[in-house]
Amino acid sequence: MSAAETILSPEAVTGAHGSSLQRLVRPYYVDSHCTIFNADCRDLLDAIECDCVLTDPPYGINGGRGSMSTERGRGNYTTGFDDTPEYIREVVADVIRRCVAKWPTVVTPGNRNLMQYPQPDSFGCYYQPAAVGLQTWGNLDAQPILYYGKNPTKRNFGTPCSYTMTETPEKNGHPCPKPIAAWKRLMCNVTLENMTILDPFMGSGTTLLAAKQTNRRAIGIELNEAYCEIAANRLAQGVLL
């Protein structure tokens, strides 16, 4: 059974943001493990079934990473939204609240707009000892991880909430991709094989690729068709990146 079969009937989707209902429900890409929807995730959340949400949403800093030195070579999102604190507060944080109300949820929100998010039940971070970004008190050497609800694996004792991240993400056309190895370590500690994971801010598809490589299923929703294409190509290649 593919991840696409976890989507409910078209009648369950409201299309509240003016998009075509048929377009929202038709997958952009499907394989045996993963499904991509090119859509506004707010339109699909009520029609999704999954076991856990794992997502790395926009940071509200115009495609950068949140440090004082992001102007140096900073990437920008190429979609029709403003990557601003207002967008995080009014859209992203609201989506996360809706997810938390339905599923165990794990979010890497970035540093600059961390306080826009609901209070988590557990907290961790990716520690980056080689990070060169700066903040006002020193190096920006950690990325927060917010955990909501209970671990779906039911493995609490001995499960880390924080990780050391030393690998570099691939350059794939997205401004802030997560390194696949680091993302798989987190994924394997918060889900079991054959579980279905939802990423409502899919980006270039790292969550889906990690799921495919670890025998999990995943649903990705992404507003930007260019990033959907990047993700679909990564999944279709079927290689360890």
C-alpha positions in Angstrom: 0.0 0.0 0.0 1.4 3.4 -1.0 1.4 6.5 1.2 -1.2 7.9 -1.2 -3.8 5.5 0.2 -3.6 7.4 3.5 -5.4 10.4 1.9 -9.1 10.5 2.5 -11.7 11.0 -0.2 -11.8 14.3 -2.2 -15.0 15.3 -0.3 -12.9 15.6 2.9 -10.8 18.4 1.5 -12.3 21.9 1.7 -10.1 24.0 -0.6 -10.5 26.9 1.8 -7.7 29.0 0.2 -9.2 29.2 -3.2 -7.3 26.4 -5.0 -8.9 23.8 -7.2 -10.2 20.8 -5.2 -9.2 18.4 -7.9 -5.7 19.8 -8.1 -5.2 19.6 -4.4 -6.2 15.9 -4.2 -4.3 14.7 -7.3 -0.7 13.7 -6.2 2.2 15.3 -7.9 4.3 12.1 -7.4 3.6 8.6 -6.1 5.8 5.6 -5.5 5.6 2.6 -3.2 6.7 4.6 -0.1 6.1 8.3 -0.8 3.5 10.7 -2.1 4.0 14.4 -2.9 1.2 17.0 -3.1 1.9 20.3 -4.8 -0.6 22.3 -2.6 -1.1 24.5 0.4 -0.9 22.2 3.3 -3.7 24.1 5.1 -6.1 22.7 2.6 -5.1 19.0 3.1 -4.5 18.6 6.8 -8.0 17.6 7.6 -7.9 14.9 4.9 -4.6 13.3 6.0 -4.0 10.2 8.1 -0.5 9.5 9.4 1.4 8.3 12.5 3.8 11.3 13.0 4.6 14.7 11.6 8.3 15.5 11.0 9.1 18.8 9.4 11.7 21.5 8.9 9.5 24.6 8.0 10.7 28.0 6.7 12.6 30.0 9.4 11.1 33.4 8.7 14.5 34.9 7.7 14.2 35.2 3.9 15.7 31.8 3.2 18.7 32.2 5.4 19.7 30.2 8.5 19.1 32.8 11.2 22.6 33.9 12.0 24.1 37.4 11.7 26.2 36.3 8.8 23.4 34.9 6.6 23.8 37.7 4.0 26.9 36.0 2.8 25.7 33.7 0.0 22.2 33.4 1.5 19.7 31.5 -0.6 16.1 32.6 -1.1 12.9 30.6 -1.5 11.5 30.8 -5.0 7.8 30.6 -4.2 5.0 33.1 -3.7 5.3 33.8 0.0 7.3 36.1 2.2 9.6 34.2 4.4 9.1 36.6 7.3 8.3 36.4 11.1 4.7 37.4 10.2 4.5 34.3 7.9 5.8 32.1 10.7 3.4 33.5 13.2 0.3 33.6 11.0 0.8 30.5 8.8 3.5 28.1 9.9 2.9 28.1 13.7 -0.9 27.8 13.0 -0.2 24.7 10.8 1.9 23.2 13.6 -0.8 23.8 16.1 -3.3 21.9 13.9 -0.8 19.1 13.5 -0.1 18.9 17.3 -3.9 18.6 17.9 -4.0 15.4 15.7 -0.5 13.7 15.8 2.8 13.4 17.5 4.8 16.2 15.9 8.6 17.0 15.6 9.7 20.3 14.3 13.0 22.0 13.6 11.9 25.7 13.7 15.2 27.5 13.3 16.4 29.9 16.0 15.2 33.4 15.1 11.5 32.7 15.4 11.5 29.9 17.9 9.2 31.7 20.3 6.4 31.9 17.7 5.7 28.2 18.1 3.5 26.4 20.7 5.3 25.3 23.9 6.7 21.8 23.3 6.4 18.8 25.5 10.1 17.9 25.0 13.1 19.8 23.7 16.4 18.9 22.0 18.8 20.3 19.4 21.2 19.5 16.6 24.6 20.6 18.0 26.9 21.8 15.2 30.5 22.1 16.7 31.9 23.4 13.4 29.2 26.1 12.8 30.5 29.5 11.8 27.2 31.5 12.0 27.1 34.2 14.6 24.4 35.5 17.0 24.7 38.3 19.5 26.2 36.2 22.3 28.5 34.0 20.2 28.4 31.2 17.7 25.1 29.9 16.3 26.0 26.3 16.9 22.7 24.6 17.6 19.4 24.2 15.9 16.4 23.5 18.2 14.1 20.4 17.9 10.6 20.7 19.3 8.7 17.6 20.3 4.9 17.5 20.8 2.9 14.6 22.2 4.3 11.2 22.9 7.0 9.3 21.0 5.1 6.9 18.6 7.8 4.3 19.1 7.0 4.1 22.9 10.8 4.1 23.4 11.6 6.8 25.9 14.4 5.5 28.0 17.7 5.8 26.2 16.3 7.7 23.2 18.2 10.9 22.6 16.5 14.2 22.0 19.6 15.9 20.8 22.2 15.0 18.2 25.6 16.2 17.0 25.5 17.2 13.3 28.8 17.4 11.5 27.7 16.5 7.9 27.0 19.1 5.2 23.7 19.1 3.3 23.7 18.5 -0.4 23.3 21.4 -2.7 20.0 20.7 -4.5 18.4 24.0 -5.3 16.7 24.6 -2.0 18.1 27.2 0.4 18.0 25.2 3.6 18.0 21.4 3.1 18.7 19.2 6.1 21.6 16.6 5.8 20.0 13.3 5.0 22.1 11.3 7.6 21.1 13.6 10.5 17.5 13.6 9.4 17.4 9.8 9.3 18.8 9.5 12.8 16.0 11.7 14.1 13.4 9.9 12.1 14.4 6.5 13.3 14.1 7.6 16.9 10.6 9.0 16.6 9.0 6.5 14.2 9.1 2.8 13.4 9.4 1.0 10.1 6.2 1.0 8.0 4.8 4.0 9.9 3.5 6.9 7.8 5.2 10.3 8.3 3.7 13.7 7.2 5.9 16.6 6.2 3.6 19.6 5.5 6.5 21.8 4.5 8.3 19.3 2.4 10.9 21.5 0.6 13.3 19.4 -1.4 12.0 16.2 0.0 14.6 15.1 2.6 11.9 13.7 4.9 10.5 11.6 2.1 13.9 10.4 0.9 14.8 9.5 4.5 11.6 7.6 4.9 12.1 5.6 1.7 15.6 4.7 2.7 14.5 3.5 6.1 11.4 1.5 5.1 8.9 4.0 6.2 6.1 5.8 4.2 5.8 9.5 3.9 3.5 12.2 2.6 5.0 15.5 1.6 3.1 18.7 0.9 4.8 21.6 -0.8 3.5 24.9 -2.2 6.4 25.4 -4.7 6.2 23.2 -7.8 9.9 23.7 -8.4 10.7 22.1 -5.0 8.2 19.3 -5.7 10.2 18.5 -8.9 13.4 18.4 -7.0 11.9 16.1 -4.4 10.4 13.8 -7.1 13.7 13.6 -8.9 15.5 12.7 -5.7 13.0 9.9 -4.9 13.0 8.6 -8.5 16.8 8.2 -8.5 16.6 5.9 -5.6 20.2 6.5 -4.5 21.7 7.3 -1.1 22.4 11.0 -1.2 
